[in-house]
Amino acid sequence: TVGTVTRALLGGSLDVLFFDCTTLYFESFKEDDLKQNGYSKDCKFGQPQVLLALMVSQEGLPVSYEVFPGATFEGHSLIPVLEELKRKYSLNRVVCVADRGMLNEANLQAMEAVGLHYIVGAKLKQLPQLQQQKILDLAQYQTVVGSGERWFELPYQKRRIVVSYCPKRADKDRHDREQSIQRLLKKIGKSQNPKTFLNNYGYKKFLTISGKTRLSLNEEKIAQAARWDGLHGVITNLPEGVTADVLLSHYRGLWQVEETFRITKHDLKVRPIYHWTPRRVRAHIAIAFMALTAVRHLSYRTALQYKRLSPQVIRNALCHVQHSVLRHTKTHKRYVIPSQFSPEAKKIYQLMGIKLSGAPYALTDD
């Protein structure tokens, strides 16, 4: 299986896994037991989709995947995948790293019940008021040596919450908020009915209405939001022997699964899906997953033994490994003339133990 190959490539180590979900849409408006309308991450609302759950290693190598009906809440996909993974590979200790979408009390308790460890993004603003006050008190944060980042840890329901504060992230949070508010005000200025913009979604919550149509900024809410700039937290059930910097480092590794989804969607063109029956839909995703595995393993091996090459560079190098077959008009013998190979193509073939020669040769029936 893919997980077995990945485990062997990593020397038998498969103890930290990154988990995330995405949606794959169809060019159709007809639902069935698998293709269902749901929250679309591609903003294809009203179109059927499936939910794809993907598990990758710390190095970004695919380990496993599962396909769920499109209306499935992504938080409900975590436990079935982890239980199947633990059973299939007889894992004694595995740490699951996932984003805040997976965070709910039922998931955390279910993982703890089957002996799984986790590092999950924490919804800091939903914590009890006492914990929020402690988190917002930056005076008690410890400085990370060699960087401007600071961190703070507090116990919470027999678990640990680790919060980091980064000045650069704070500047970005403030800049993003200011830019979004300015765009929103500009859009409202062109509207004949500003009330249509009033809801609690995103940056619109910073607006208040007075009279019938007069809108203004709620400076108090903006100030409250600014207190959270630069703060990010994770919740874990790992013991205190695993330090805060290790926990935060593991969580930052989620970009691996995000990059894997990007390759799956854009480079491998897994969506939109044009198949209709559940069997063909699952077969389409299985083929895409095998292609993804080949690309990621090749990227890993080239980075380990040569240099880091993007999937696009690898694909372009291999696609230009071509051979022309020429036929002698008198003898009717056929000859193969290889094309010019790029240095990357030569190295990739070498790393895979495949001989690549640029010398012409006769093509026989053997």
VOZABA-789757 format. One line per 3 residues: number of its first residue (from 1); their letters; for each residue x, y, z of C-alpha. Coordinates in pm, 1 decimal. Layout:
<recs>
NUM = A = X Y Z  ... .
</recs>
This chain:
<recs>
1 = TVG = 0.0 0.0 0.0  97.3 365.2 -29.7  139.3 397.5 346.4 .
4 = TVT = 370.1 95.1 355.9  589.6 237.2 79.1  600.9 577.4 248.7 .
7 = RAL = 687.3 417.2 579.3  970.1 218.4 420.6  1107.0 526.8 244.0 .
10 = LGG = 1119.0 706.9 579.4  1304.1 422.0 745.3  997.5 280.5 919.3 .
13 = SLD = 909.6 609.4 1088.8  547.8 719.7 1065.1  470.4 886.8 1395.6 .
16 = VLF = 364.7 1242.9 1299.0  86.7 1273.5 1042.3  -78.8 1582.3 896.1 .
19 = FDC = -449.9 1573.0 822.9  -677.8 1801.1 625.3  -984.6 1796.0 404.4 .
22 = TTL = -1087.9 1956.9 79.5  -1387.2 1941.1 -151.9  -1399.1 1824.2 -513.8 .
25 = YFE = -1687.0 1948.9 -725.4  -1872.6 1810.3 -1026.1  -2000.4 1978.2 -1340.7 .
28 = SFK = -2345.5 1857.5 -1247.2  -2642.8 1960.8 -1033.9  -2778.6 1612.5 -957.6 .
31 = EDD = -2714.8 1462.2 -614.1  -2691.9 1100.0 -499.2  -2560.1 914.6 -194.1 .
34 = LKQ = -2200.3 1025.0 -264.0  -2234.3 1346.1 -466.1  -2402.4 1590.8 -230.3 .
37 = NGY = -2430.8 1964.0 -185.4  -2230.3 2097.1 106.2  -1991.5 2369.1 213.4 .
40 = SKD = -1767.8 2415.3 -90.5  -1408.6 2529.0 -47.2  -1411.8 2612.9 -419.2 .
43 = CKF = -1717.2 2839.7 -373.8  -1920.6 2607.7 -599.5  -2230.1 2633.7 -382.5 .
46 = GQP = -2533.6 2457.5 -522.0  -2321.3 2200.9 -706.2  -2268.3 1844.5 -578.7 .
49 = QVL = -1927.5 1758.8 -434.0  -1738.0 1495.6 -239.5  -1519.7 1549.7 64.4 .
52 = LAL = -1160.0 1427.8 31.6  -966.7 1362.8 353.5  -592.1 1331.9 308.0 .
55 = MVS = -315.1 1218.9 543.3  51.0 1297.4 469.9  380.2 1254.2 654.2 .
58 = QEG = 602.9 1531.7 790.7  785.1 1527.4 457.7  463.2 1573.8 260.1 .
61 = LPV = 448.7 1212.5 140.6  94.2 1075.9 97.8  -2.2 807.8 348.5 .
64 = SYE = -374.6 755.4 309.9  -697.8 914.9 193.3  -1071.0 866.0 223.7 .
67 = VFP = -1369.2 991.5 25.4  -1684.2 1101.8 208.5  -2023.9 1224.7 84.1 .
70 = GAT = -2016.6 1594.2 1.7  -2242.8 1701.4 289.0  -2013.0 1548.0 552.4 .
73 = FEG = -1878.5 1793.3 810.0  -1501.3 1775.7 776.8  -1460.5 1737.5 1152.4 .
76 = HSL = -1645.1 1404.4 1131.9  -1391.8 1261.6 885.2  -1093.9 1264.2 1119.9 .
79 = IPV = -1166.2 971.4 1351.4  -1258.3 711.5 1082.7  -938.8 785.1 889.1 .
82 = LEE = -717.0 770.0 1197.3  -871.4 447.7 1326.3  -831.8 279.7 987.2 .
85 = LKR = -472.9 403.2 963.7  -383.3 275.8 1309.5  -540.0 -63.0 1236.3 .
88 = KYS = -384.3 -103.0 892.5  -27.5 -16.2 992.0  -30.7 -133.3 1356.5 .
91 = LNR = 85.1 206.4 1479.1  158.9 218.1 1850.1  209.2 593.3 1872.6 .
94 = VVC = 97.1 850.0 1622.1  54.4 1226.8 1654.0  -214.4 1378.5 1433.3 .
97 = VAD = -168.4 1742.9 1332.4  -480.3 1919.0 1203.3  -619.0 2270.1 1167.4 .
100 = RGM = -898.2 2433.6 1364.6  -1169.7 2285.7 1141.9  -1109.3 1950.2 1311.2 .
103 = LNE = -1138.5 2095.3 1661.6  -1443.7 1994.8 1859.8  -1476.9 1825.2 2195.0 .
106 = ANL = -1617.9 1504.8 2046.1  -1315.4 1464.6 1817.0  -1066.9 1528.8 2094.7 .
109 = QAM = -1235.2 1281.2 2329.0  -1259.3 1019.7 2052.8  -886.7 1049.0 1976.2 .
112 = EAV = -801.7 1021.7 2343.4  -1026.7 717.3 2381.4  -831.6 522.5 2116.5 .
115 = GLH = -494.0 637.0 2246.2  -411.1 890.5 1975.8  -210.3 1206.0 2036.5 .
118 = YIV = -293.3 1528.2 1856.0  -180.3 1883.7 1789.0  -481.5 2080.1 1670.1 .
121 = GAK = -528.5 2449.8 1603.3  -701.3 2613.9 1901.3  -997.4 2847.9 1870.9 .
124 = LKQ = -861.1 3096.8 2122.2  -1154.5 3337.8 2110.0  -1394.4 3058.7 2207.7 .
127 = LPQ = -1210.0 2969.7 2526.5  -1352.9 3068.5 2866.9  -1298.8 3430.4 2966.5 .
130 = LQQ = -1037.6 3344.0 3229.2  -817.8 3163.1 2974.7  -860.8 3447.0 2724.1 .
133 = QKI = -739.2 3702.2 2978.7  -427.5 3496.3 3045.5  -355.8 3459.2 2674.3 .
136 = LDL = -392.6 3833.7 2610.1  -143.7 3918.2 2886.9  173.9 3930.1 2675.4 .
139 = AQY = 384.1 4023.6 2979.0  397.9 3659.4 3088.6  511.6 3524.6 2751.5 .
142 = QTV = 859.1 3370.0 2716.8  1086.7 3482.0 2436.7  1206.0 3225.0 2183.5 .
145 = VGS = 1584.3 3246.6 2164.9  1708.1 3373.8 1830.1  1375.3 3515.9 1710.3 .
148 = GER = 1123.2 3783.1 1799.1  857.1 3523.4 1864.0  720.5 3462.6 2214.1 .
151 = WFE = 513.8 3180.7 2355.7  292.8 3102.5 2653.2  152.8 2772.7 2781.6 .
154 = LPY = -142.7 2701.0 3006.3  -322.5 2382.1 3113.4  -679.5 2334.4 3000.6 .
157 = QKR = -902.6 2034.3 3080.0  -609.1 1791.0 3126.8  -464.9 1917.0 2800.0 .
160 = RIV = -212.3 2183.5 2704.8  -267.8 2502.4 2512.3  43.0 2664.1 2364.9 .
163 = VSY = 6.1 3015.8 2224.4  268.6 3195.5 2019.3  297.0 3567.7 1951.2 .
166 = CPK = 484.5 3684.5 1641.6  535.2 4058.3 1568.5  545.2 3996.0 1193.7 .
169 = RAD = 217.9 3805.3 1211.1  69.9 4090.3 1418.8  167.8 4343.2 1150.9 .
172 = KDR = 11.5 4123.6 882.5  -310.0 4075.3 1082.3  -342.0 4451.6 1133.2 .
175 = HDR = -265.0 4528.8 768.0  -512.4 4269.1 639.4  -787.7 4402.2 864.4 .
178 = EQS = -729.7 4764.1 764.0  -722.0 4678.3 394.5  -1040.4 4470.9 418.1 .
181 = IQR = -1226.6 4743.8 606.1  -1126.3 5002.4 345.1  -1246.9 4777.2 62.6 .
184 = LLK = -1572.2 4719.1 247.8  -1630.6 5091.3 302.1  -1562.0 5160.3 -63.2 .
187 = KIG = -1811.3 4892.3 -165.5  -2074.7 5024.8 72.3  -2029.1 5375.3 -68.5 .
190 = KSQ = -2145.6 5248.0 -405.5  -2449.0 5063.4 -269.6  -2800.2 5204.6 -262.0 .
193 = NPK = -2891.0 4980.2 29.8  -2602.5 4957.3 283.4  -2812.9 4736.0 512.6 .
196 = TFL = -2744.3 4441.7 283.3  -2384.1 4447.4 406.8  -2475.4 4418.4 773.0 .
199 = NNY = -2412.3 4073.6 917.7  -2156.7 3914.2 1145.7  -1942.8 3766.4 869.5 .
202 = GYK = -1576.8 3859.5 842.1  -1490.6 4226.6 869.0  -1852.6 4338.2 831.7 .
205 = KFL = -1891.6 4290.7 1206.6  -1690.6 4613.6 1252.8  -1975.2 4818.5 1102.7 .
208 = TIS = -2273.9 4964.7 1287.8  -2585.6 5134.5 1156.8  -2746.4 5450.4 1290.6 .
211 = GKT = -3074.5 5585.1 1167.8  -3198.1 5409.1 859.3  -2897.7 5389.7 631.3 .
214 = RLS = -2600.2 5557.8 797.6  -2306.6 5322.1 854.1  -1999.2 5382.7 1068.3 .
217 = LNE = -1703.6 5189.7 1203.4  -1732.2 5030.8 1544.7  -1399.3 5139.5 1691.1 .
220 = EKI = -1453.8 4935.0 2006.8  -1484.5 4610.4 1813.4  -1180.8 4698.5 1603.9 .
223 = AQA = -978.6 4761.1 1920.1  -1092.0 4429.1 2066.0  -990.9 4245.4 1749.9 .
226 = ARW = -650.2 4419.2 1747.9  -566.1 4261.6 2084.5  -551.7 3921.5 1910.8 .
229 = DGL = -312.5 4032.5 1635.6  -11.3 3804.5 1609.2  -153.1 3535.8 1838.9 .
232 = HGV = -192.3 3175.4 1734.9  -247.5 2868.9 1951.3  -256.7 2491.2 1945.0 .
235 = ITN = -414.8 2241.3 2182.4  -253.0 1904.2 2249.0  -265.2 1601.8 2474.7 .
238 = LPE = 106.9 1533.8 2438.9  299.8 1519.9 2768.0  506.8 1811.9 2894.8 .
241 = GVT = 824.3 1640.0 2774.5  731.6 1759.0 2424.5  834.0 2123.8 2439.1 .
244 = ADV = 633.1 2419.2 2312.6  872.6 2493.4 2026.5  838.8 2134.4 1900.9 .
247 = LLS = 458.5 2154.9 1915.9  449.3 2482.3 1723.2  701.8 2352.4 1470.9 .
250 = HYR = 488.9 2044.2 1404.1  178.5 2256.9 1354.1  353.9 2484.9 1105.3 .
253 = GLW = 420.1 2173.8 899.8  56.1 2172.8 790.7  169.5 2358.5 478.9 .
256 = QVE = 279.4 2014.8 353.8  -76.0 1888.5 322.2  -193.9 2223.4 183.4 .
259 = ETF = 73.0 2205.6 -87.6  -28.7 1845.6 -156.9  -389.1 1954.0 -213.6 .
262 = RIT = -268.9 2230.3 -446.4  -74.5 1976.8 -653.9  -372.7 1741.4 -657.5 .
265 = KHD = -617.7 2006.5 -774.5  -407.8 2213.5 -1012.6  -118.8 2000.8 -1139.1 .
268 = LKV = -301.0 1668.1 -1148.8  -637.3 1830.1 -1237.2  -842.8 1604.3 -1011.5 .
271 = RPI = -1138.4 1842.1 -1038.2  -1389.4 1908.3 -1173.2  -1499.7 1544.7 -1182.4 .
274 = YHW = -1693.9 1437.5 -1490.0  -1788.7 1087.3 -1371.1  -2130.7 1014.6 -1228.7 .
277 = TPR = -2148.6 670.9 -1065.4  -1989.7 632.4 -719.4  -1766.3 350.5 -845.5 .
280 = RVR = -1619.3 563.3 -1124.4  -1585.8 867.1 -897.4  -1385.6 665.2 -646.1 .
283 = AHI = -1174.6 516.1 -926.7  -1097.6 864.0 -1061.2  -982.2 982.4 -718.9 .
286 = AIA = -778.9 662.6 -666.0  -591.7 717.9 -993.8  -525.5 1080.6 -899.9 .
289 = FMA = -399.0 969.7 -557.8  -153.9 722.7 -713.9  -27.7 995.3 -948.1 .
292 = LTA = 7.5 1226.3 -649.6  204.2 962.1 -461.6  443.6 916.2 -754.5 .
295 = VRH = 500.1 1292.7 -784.0  556.1 1347.2 -412.0  790.1 1049.0 -375.0 .
298 = LSY = 991.5 1163.5 -674.6  1010.6 1516.9 -534.2  1126.3 1381.5 -199.3 .
301 = RTA = 1396.5 1160.7 -348.3  1533.1 1432.5 -576.4  1545.5 1678.6 -284.9 .
304 = LQY = 1720.0 1420.6 -67.3  1980.5 1306.7 -320.9  2009.6 1595.3 -566.5 .
307 = KRL = 1824.7 1923.2 -511.0  1468.6 2039.2 -454.9  1266.1 2033.8 -776.5 .
310 = SPQ = 902.8 2139.5 -800.0  647.3 1897.6 -947.0  618.8 2129.0 -1247.8 .
313 = VIR = 994.6 2110.6 -1316.9  994.3 1732.9 -1275.7  696.9 1685.9 -1506.2 .
316 = NAL = 842.6 1919.0 -1769.6  1178.5 1739.5 -1758.4  1022.2 1395.1 -1796.5 .
319 = CHV = 776.1 1501.1 -2067.0  1068.8 1614.9 -2281.4  1231.7 1271.4 -2265.6 .
322 = QHS = 1116.5 1166.0 -2609.7  1224.3 914.3 -2872.3  1160.4 937.8 -3245.5 .
325 = VLR = 1121.2 617.5 -3447.7  1259.6 638.1 -3802.6  1206.9 375.6 -4072.5 .
328 = HTK = 1464.0 310.9 -4343.1  1284.5 332.1 -4678.2  1493.7 59.8 -4841.3 .
331 = THK = 1572.8 -188.2 -4565.0  1253.5 -115.9 -4369.7  1453.3 -134.3 -4049.2 .
334 = RYV = 1347.9 95.0 -3766.1  1579.7 310.7 -3558.2  1519.3 501.7 -3236.8 .
337 = IPS = 1663.9 853.7 -3208.9  1651.0 991.5 -2851.9  1588.7 1360.3 -2797.6 .
340 = QFS = 1819.1 1590.0 -2604.8  1780.6 1533.7 -2231.0  1794.5 1809.3 -1972.4 .
343 = PEA = 2031.1 1774.3 -1674.2  1727.3 1736.7 -1447.5  1589.6 1449.9 -1656.6 .
346 = KKI = 1925.4 1269.5 -1654.1  1950.7 1305.0 -1277.3  1595.3 1186.3 -1214.4 .
349 = YQL = 1650.8 873.5 -1423.0  1979.7 812.6 -1243.7  1817.1 844.6 -900.8 .
352 = MGI = 1551.1 592.9 -1001.9  1812.6 346.8 -1125.7  1697.6 367.5 -1488.2 .
355 = KLS = 1952.2 388.0 -1768.4  1902.9 684.5 -2000.5  2117.3 691.9 -2312.9 .
358 = GAP = 2124.3 950.0 -2589.9  2274.6 707.7 -2845.4  2052.3 596.9 -3136.7 .
361 = YAL = 1977.2 225.2 -3160.7  1799.3 -21.7 -3383.0  1445.9 -115.3 -3288.0 .
364 = TDD = 1388.5 -488.7 -3295.8  1087.9 -708.6 -3226.0  1253.0 -863.6 -2918.0 .
</recs>
